[in-house]
């Protein structure tokens, strides 16, 4: 199969995975949010801060190395697999015995059994990471899509049934365990690779030297994206964290739905083009422009309709989420601009630059959020957003040293999304204040969104017909 066909097929199945899994998981999340209290949601969100942190340690960047390496042998794969199994058992034991100390630190006794139960996720996930990496390397996104969708369906059924039967916070725990167990079974069914009792210390050192920078980046990126949530949970309590989690969840789902599809194939694609500068530049520019064409209008429109969105989707008990969402949606804009930086750094064999940038960003985020604590949850959200914008120029400068980035060419990518989005926002504000002011929230949401979407598409067709034709050709797979 040619690289073009692999890209098109990978993009198709990656779209199915991202859109299907994110839409499905978000629907389940909405259902559970309506059934549960902000306190229950906040407790599991707090536990997940620790679980997701140590899941990064489990992966250790080895999977990216499996994907990035041009040639891979069975000994290297087995070395990665058995290393992750050992680390998985170690992490489960560590969290299990320290859960009580963590819970006492946050003055949340119920956090202890939640953490101890979720700690088994490390062992479960250790059996799936290598298989997933091999499937991504082979552009077998169909199997990954099936795994995600089936896991979401099964875990959603379990979580909702438990919530309906008044299991409260444990419905979220049961949902997560079911998702990971189902995912392991599906991946092993889809992959024909099976582990052997092989291990190489030399190969482990090679993967370690590459992975340490990936891990460093992921850990600092984790702190960059989760410091605000951690501070909210510690200083403002689990109820405030429940509200904050809703806003963050909307941001994450939108990011995955809008740009996660392209990013999933970015690393294997960039890696194949790492020795072809001209094609690498062209693909990077195009990916950035198309991402901004999607993210600019979507995230800015959320700011306009956030009250209607929260009431319609989650219910009036979650109205405190609105000011947080209005602020945090601005982070989606900068994500669209910088989304492919990390894949580019890794594909070009410079994960250390990725790590340095994430470290600087996380330090800025910590400082800004600590300063913002006395002014409350909305100010913390603003600090979170500002840290990303302050770090943006540095990331672009570092990338320009690797790919001779033309700033004139690069900045021209934003002309179309900025122009069309500006017109769309004006029309949405007018329609909200003049046409739909007396309607129910769900009708206002539908009408304003439709008017904004139509305005944006027609603006793109009229002002930038060449770009529209390029996108339309890809949609038709021409």
C-alpha positions in Angstrom: 0.0 0.0 0.0 1.4 3.4 -1.0 2.1 6.1 1.7 -0.8 8.2 0.3 -3.3 5.3 0.7 -2.0 4.6 4.1 -2.5 8.2 5.1 -6.0 8.4 3.7 -7.0 5.1 5.3 -5.4 6.1 8.5 -7.1 9.4 8.5 -10.5 7.8 7.9 -10.2 5.2 10.7 -8.5 7.8 13.0 -11.6 10.0 12.4 -13.9 7.1 13.2 -12.0 6.5 16.4 -11.7 10.1 17.5 -15.2 11.2 16.6 -16.9 7.9 17.6 -15.0 7.5 20.9 -15.0 11.1 21.9 -18.7 11.5 21.1 -19.6 8.3 22.8 -17.6 8.9 25.9 -18.8 12.5 26.1 -22.5 11.3 25.9 -21.7 8.9 28.7 -20.0 11.6 30.7 -23.0 13.9 30.3 -25.3 11.1 31.4 -23.2 10.4 34.5 -22.8 14.2 35.3 -26.6 14.4 35.3 -26.9 11.4 37.6 -24.0 12.3 40.0 -23.1 15.2 42.2 -20.2 17.7 41.6 -18.6 16.2 44.7 -18.5 12.6 43.2 -17.2 14.0 40.0 -14.5 16.0 41.8 -13.3 13.0 43.9 -12.7 10.8 40.9 -11.2 13.7 39.0 -8.8 14.1 41.9 -7.9 10.4 41.9 -7.3 10.5 38.2 -4.8 13.3 38.5 -2.5 10.7 40.3 -3.5 7.8 38.1 -2.9 9.6 34.8 0.4 11.0 36.1 1.8 7.5 36.8 0.4 6.1 33.5 2.9 8.4 31.8 5.7 6.7 33.7 4.3 3.3 32.6 4.6 4.3 28.9 8.0 6.0 29.4 8.1 7.2 25.7 8.8 3.6 24.6 5.8 3.5 22.3 6.8 6.6 20.5 10.2 5.0 19.9 8.5 1.9 18.5 6.6 4.1 16.1 9.4 6.4 15.2 12.2 3.8 14.7 12.6 3.0 11.0 13.5 -0.7 11.6 12.4 -2.7 14.6 13.1 -6.3 15.5 11.3 -8.8 17.8 13.9 -8.6 20.5 13.3 -4.8 20.9 9.6 -5.3 21.0 9.8 -7.9 23.7 12.1 -5.8 25.7 9.6 -3.0 25.7 6.7 -5.3 26.6 8.4 -7.0 29.6 9.7 -3.7 30.9 6.2 -2.2 30.9 4.8 -5.3 32.6 7.3 -4.9 35.4 6.7 -1.2 35.7 2.9 -1.8 35.8 3.1 -4.1 38.7 5.5 -1.8 40.6 3.2 1.2 40.1 0.1 -0.7 41.2 1.9 -1.7 44.4 3.2 1.8 45.0 -0.2 3.6 44.6 -1.9 0.9 46.7 0.3 1.4 49.7 0.5 5.2 49.5 -3.2 5.9 48.8 -3.9 6.6 52.4 -1.2 9.2 52.7 -2.4 11.0 49.5 -6.0 11.0 50.8 -4.9 12.4 54.2 -3.0 15.2 52.4 -6.2 16.3 50.6 -8.4 15.6 53.7 -10.5 13.2 51.6 -10.8 9.8 53.3 -12.9 8.3 50.5 -10.0 8.9 48.1 -8.1 6.0 49.6 -10.3 3.1 48.3 -10.8 4.9 45.0 -7.0 5.2 44.4 -6.4 1.6 45.5 -9.0 0.3 43.1 -7.9 2.4 40.2 -4.2 1.4 40.8 -4.9 -1.9 39.1 -5.3 0.1 35.8 -1.4 0.1 35.6 -1.3 -3.7 35.3 -4.1 -3.8 32.9 -2.7 -1.1 30.6 0.8 -2.6 30.7 -0.6 -5.5 28.6 -2.0 -3.1 25.9 0.5 -0.4 25.2 3.0 -2.4 23.1 0.2 -3.9 21.0 -1.3 -0.4 20.4 2.1 1.0 19.4 2.7 -1.8 16.9 -0.8 -1.2 15.3 -0.1 2.6 15.0 3.3 1.9 13.5 1.6 -0.3 10.8 -1.2 2.4 10.2 -3.7 -0.2 11.4 -6.1 2.4 12.8 -9.1 0.3 12.1 -8.3 -2.1 14.9 -7.6 0.9 17.3 -10.9 2.5 16.3 -12.8 -0.8 17.0 -11.0 -1.1 20.3 -12.0 2.4 21.4 -15.6 2.2 20.3 -16.3 -1.2 21.8 -14.6 -0.3 25.1 -16.6 2.9 25.4 -19.9 1.1 24.8 -19.1 -1.6 27.4 -17.8 0.8 30.0 -20.7 3.2 29.4 -23.2 0.5 30.1 -21.4 -0.5 33.3 -21.0 3.1 34.5 -24.6 4.2 33.8 -26.1 1.0 35.3 -24.0 1.5 38.5 -25.0 5.2 38.7 -28.7 4.4 38.3 -28.4 1.8 41.1 -27.0 4.5 43.4 -23.3 3.4 43.4 -22.4 7.1 43.2 -18.7 7.7 42.8 -18.0 4.0 42.2 -19.9 4.1 39.0 -17.0 6.2 37.6 -14.5 3.8 38.9 -16.3 0.8 37.4 -16.5 2.6 34.1 -12.7 3.1 33.9 -11.8 -0.4 34.9 -14.3 -1.8 32.3 -12.9 0.4 29.6 -9.2 -0.7 30.1 -10.0 -4.4 30.4 -12.2 -4.4 27.3 -9.5 -2.5 25.4 -6.8 -5.1 26.3 -9.0 -8.0 25.0 -9.8 -6.2 21.7 -6.2 -5.2 21.0 -4.8 -8.7 21.6 -7.5 -10.1 19.3 -6.6 -7.6 16.6 -2.8 -8.0 16.8 -0.9 -11.1 15.7 2.2 -10.3 17.7 2.7 -12.3 20.9 5.4 -11.8 23.5 8.4 -14.2 23.9 10.7 -14.6 26.9 13.4 -12.3 25.4 15.0 -9.3 26.9 18.0 -7.1 25.9 19.6 -4.6 28.3 21.3 -3.0 25.4 18.0 -2.3 23.6 16.5 -1.1 26.9 19.3 1.5 27.2 18.6 2.6 23.7 14.9 3.0 24.3 15.6 4.6 27.6 17.9 7.3 26.2 15.1 8.2 23.7 12.2 7.7 26.1 13.6 9.8 28.9 13.1 13.0 26.9 9.6 11.9 25.9 8.7 11.1 29.5 10.2 14.4 30.6 8.0 16.2 28.1 4.9 14.2 29.0 5.4 14.7 32.7 5.9 18.4 32.4 3.1 18.7 29.9 0.9 16.8 32.4 1.8 19.4 35.1 1.2 22.1 32.6 -2.3 20.9 31.8 -3.2 19.6 35.3 -1.6 22.0 37.7 -4.7 24.2 37.7 -6.9 21.2 38.5 -4.6 20.0 41.3 -4.6 23.5 42.9 -8.4 23.8 42.6 -8.8 20.4 44.3 -6.4 21.2 47.1 -7.3 24.8 47.9 -11.0 25.0 46.8 -12.3 21.5 47.4 -13.8 18.6 45.5 -17.0 20.5 44.6 -15.1 23.3 42.9 -13.0 20.7 41.2 -16.2 19.0 39.9 -17.2 22.3 38.2 -13.7 22.8 36.9 -13.6 19.2 35.6 -16.7 19.8 33.4 -15.0 22.8 31.7 -11.8 21.0 31.2 -13.6 17.9 29.8 -15.4 20.1 27.2 -12.0 21.5 26.2 -10.4 18.1 25.9 -13.3 16.5 24.0 -13.4 19.4 21.5 -9.6 19.2 21.1 -9.7 15.5 20.3 -12.8 15.8 18.0 -11.4 18.7 16.1 -7.7 18.0 15.8 -7.0 14.7 17.5 -7.7 12.9 14.2 -4.9 14.7 12.4 -2.5 14.4 15.3 -2.8 10.7 15.6 -1.3 10.1 12.2 1.1 13.1 12.5 3.9 11.2 14.2 4.1 8.2 11.9 3.7 10.5 8.9 6.3 13.1 10.0 8.6 10.2 10.9 8.4 8.9 7.3 9.2 12.4 6.0 12.0 13.3 8.4 14.7 13.0 5.6 12.6 14.9 3.0 12.7 18.6 4.1 10.5 20.0 1.4 7.6 17.6 1.9 8.0 17.9 5.7 7.6 21.7 5.5 4.6 21.4 3.2 2.8 18.8 5.4 3.5 20.8 8.6 2.2 24.1 7.1 -0.9 22.5 5.7 -1.7 20.6 8.9 -1.4 23.8 11.0 -3.5 25.8 8.6 -6.3 23.2 8.4 -6.3 22.8 12.2 -6.7 26.5 12.7 -9.5 26.6 10.2 -11.3 24.2 12.5 -10.3 25.3 16.0 -10.6 29.1 15.6 -14.4 29.1 14.9 -15.3 26.2 17.1 -13.6 27.4 20.3 -14.6 31.0 19.9 -18.2 30.1 19.2 -18.3 28.1 22.5 -17.5 31.4 24.3 -20.6 33.0 22.7 -23.0 30.1 23.5 -21.5 28.7 26.7 -24.6 29.5 28.9 -26.9 27.8 26.5 -24.5 24.9 26.0 -24.2 24.1 29.8 -27.9 24.4 30.6 -28.9 22.3 27.5 -26.3 19.6 27.9 -25.6 19.3 31.7 -28.5 21.0 33.3 -28.9 24.1 35.5 -27.1 22.6 38.5 -23.9 23.1 36.5 -24.4 26.8 35.7 -21.3 27.6 37.7 -19.2 26.1 34.9 -20.1 28.9 32.5 -17.5 31.5 33.5 -14.8 28.9 33.7 -15.7 27.5 30.2 -15.8 31.0 28.7 -12.2 31.5 29.8 -10.7 28.1 29.3 -12.0 27.9 25.7 -9.3 30.4 24.8 -6.8 27.6 25.4 -8.3 25.8 22.4 -7.1 28.5 20.1 -3.4 28.2 21.0 -3.7 24.4 21.0 -4.8 24.5 17.4 -1.8 26.6 16.5 0.8 24.5 18.4 -0.8 21.0 18.2 1.8 19.6 15.8 4.9 21.0 17.5 5.4 17.9 19.7 5.0 15.4 16.8 7.5 17.5 14.7 10.1 17.5 17.5 9.9 13.7 18.0 9.8 12.9 14.3 12.9 15.0 13.7 14.7 13.1 16.5 14.7 16.1 18.9 12.5 15.1 21.8 14.8 17.0 24.2 13.5 20.3 22.7 9.9 19.1 23.3 10.8 18.4 26.9 12.5 21.8 27.4 9.5 23.7 26.0 7.0 21.7 28.1 9.2 22.3 31.2 9.2 26.1 30.7 5.4 26.0 30.0 4.7 24.0 33.2 6.8 26.3 35.3 4.9 29.3 33.9 1.6 27.6 34.5 2.5 26.8 38.2 3.6 30.3 38.9 0.6 32.0 37.2 -1.9 29.6 38.9 -0.3 30.0 42.4 -0.6 33.8 42.0 -4.2 33.4 40.9 -5.5 31.2 43.9 -6.7 34.1 46.1 -8.9 35.4 43.4 -10.8 32.2 42.9 -11.5 29.5 40.3 -12.1 31.8 37.2 -8.8 33.6 37.8 -7.0 30.2 38.0 -8.6 29.3 34.6 -7.3 32.6 33.2 -3.8 31.9 34.5 -3.9 28.5 32.9 -4.7 30.0 29.5 -2.1 32.8 29.8 0.8 30.5 30.5 0.2 28.7 27.1 0.1 32.0 25.2 3.3 33.3 26.9 5.2 30.0 26.0 3.9 30.0 22.3 6.6 32.3 20.7 9.4 30.2 22.3 8.1 27.0 20.9 7.9 28.4 17.4 11.4 29.8 17.6 12.8 26.4 18.7 10.9 24.7 15.8 12.2 27.3 13.3 15.8 26.3 14.1 15.0 22.7 12.9 12.9 23.3 9.8 14.0 26.8 8.7 10.5 28.0 9.4 9.4 30.9 7.2 7.6 33.3 9.5 5.9 35.1 6.6 4.6 31.8 5.2 3.7 30.5 8.7 1.7 33.6 9.7 -0.1 33.6 6.4 -1.7 30.3 7.5 -3.8 32.3 10.0 -5.3 34.8 7.6 -8.2 32.7 6.5 -9.3 31.3 9.9 -9.0 34.8 11.6 -10.9 36.6 8.8 -13.7 34.1 8.5 -14.0 33.6 12.3 -14.2 37.3 12.9 -17.2 37.6 10.6 -18.8 34.6 12.1 -18.5 35.9 15.7 -20.1 39.2 14.8 -23.1 37.4 13.2 -23.5 35.1 16.2 -23.5 38.0 18.7 -26.1 39.8 16.6 -28.3 36.8 16.3 -28.0 36.1 20.1 -29.0 39.6 21.1 -31.6 40.3 18.4 -33.1 37.2 17.0 -33.2 34.5 19.7 -33.3 36.5 22.9 -36.7 35.2 24.0 -36.2 31.5 23.0 -35.5 28.5 25.2 -31.7 27.8 25.8 -31.7 24.7 23.5 -33.3 26.6 20.7 -30.9 29.5 21.1 -28.0 27.1 21.0 -29.2 25.4 17.8 -30.1 28.5 15.9 -27.0 30.6 16.8 -24.7 27.6 16.0 -26.4 27.0 12.6 -26.2 30.7 11.7 -22.5 30.9 12.8 -21.6 27.7 10.9 -23.3 28.8 7.6 -21.7 32.2 7.9 -18.2 30.7 8.4 -18.5 28.3 5.4 -19.8 31.0 3.0 -17.0 33.4 4.2 -14.4 30.7 3.4 -15.9 30.0 0.0 -16.1 33.6 -1.0 -12.9 35.0 0.5 -10.6 31.9 0.2 -11.9 29.6 -2.6 -8.6 27.9 -3.2 -8.4 26.7 0.4 -12.0 25.6 0.4 -11.4 23.5 -2.8 -8.4 21.8 -1.2 -10.4 20.8 1.8 -13.3 19.7 -0.3 -11.0 17.6 -2.4 -9.7 15.8 0.7 -13.3 15.2 1.9 -14.1 13.6 -1.5 -10.7 11.7 -1.2 -9.7 12.9 -4.7 
